[in-house]
């Protein structure tokens, strides 16, 4: 299986691959212990995402998909963040083989779930991580 250079760059050099302390929003997709999963952490300040990080268990395209979002989301508004669909993630990675299309879909689902908590609650409590 051949991967694009952009995908391999995010795989070999993942951006912001850590569990964020005190995130504003958290989205998770997949089930730990039952295949690939991805957890996306977002910090929101005002109307924009100020920081993003991720944790994942999966193959190169899963790692690259989380890394891409963690790299590109800071500075985004909710509407801009919501434009990151599975197709947009795959395209930004230079394409993803058909048998690995579930990986950008996993990242897009985690993002969608995180964004359902926007705007942040007054208490600042993030969504629970599974």
N, C-alpha and C positions, 0 to 999 in steps of 0.2 A: 504494500500500500504506500503510495507516494503522497506526502503532505507538502503544502505550499510553504515557502520560506517564512511568511508572516506567522503561520500557525506554529512552525518549529521554533521561531524566535520566542513566542509566548510560552511554549512548552519548556524550552531549555532555560529561559530567563523569566519565570513568572513574576508578574508585578503584583505587589500587595497581597501575597499569599500568607495570611495570618488571621487569627481570630481577633477582631477589633474589640478593644475595651470600650465599654459604654457607647455602643452604636445607637443611633436614633431609630433606625429601621433594620429589620432582619427578614430575609426571605430564604426559604429552604425548598429544595425540590429533590425528589428521590427519597429513598429510605435507607438510612445507615444500616449496614448489615444485610441488605437485600439488593445489592447492585450499586451502580453509580449514584452519587448524590452530590449536591453542591449547596453550600450556604453562602449567601451574599450579605455583607454587612455594609450599611450606609450611615454616614453622619450627615445630617442636614443642618445648615445654618441659614436662616432666613428663607429665601425661596430657591436655594441651590444646594446641591449635594457638595459638601466640602471634602469628603473623603470616602473611599470605598476599599473594601478588602474582601477576600473570599477564602473558603476552605473547600476542598473537594476530594473525593475518592473516585478515581476513574482513569481513563486512558489519556493519551496526549491531547486529543481534541477537547476533552472535558477540562483539563488543566488550562489549555489555551483559551477556551471560551470564558472561564472565570477570570483569567488574567486580563483578557481584552476588556471586559466590563470594568474591572477594578481600575484599569488604566484610563479608560475613556469617560467614565461617569463623573468624576470630580469636575465641578464647574457647571454641570447640567441642571436645568430646571426639571420639574416633574415631567412636563410634556416632552422635553428633549430626551430624557431617560426612557420614557415609554416608547420611543421610536425604535429602541433596540429589540427587534424581533429576532427569532431564531434565524431567519433568512438574512437579516442585516449582520448578525454576528458571524455567520458562515461566510458571507461575502467579505467582511472586513478581515477575516483570517485567510483570505485568498482561496476560499472554497474548502469544503469538507466532504470527504467521500460519502456516498449515499448510506453505507452501512454504519456511519458514525454521525448521522444527522441528529440522533437523539442527544448528542452532547451540547450543541448550541441551543437546542430546545430546552434542555435542563437549565442552562444558564438564563435563558429568557423567562422561564417559569419562575425561577428564584427571584429574578428582578421584578416580575409582575406581582408576585406575592409580597415583596418588600414594599412596592409602591402602593399597595392597597392600604397601608398604614399612614400615607401622606394625607394631610399635613400631620406632623408629629403631634402626639397627644400633649396636653398641658402638663401632665405628670412626667413626660419624657421617657416613659417606660417603653422599651422596644418590644417587638413581637417575640414571642417565646421561640427559642431554638429547639428543634426536636432532640 
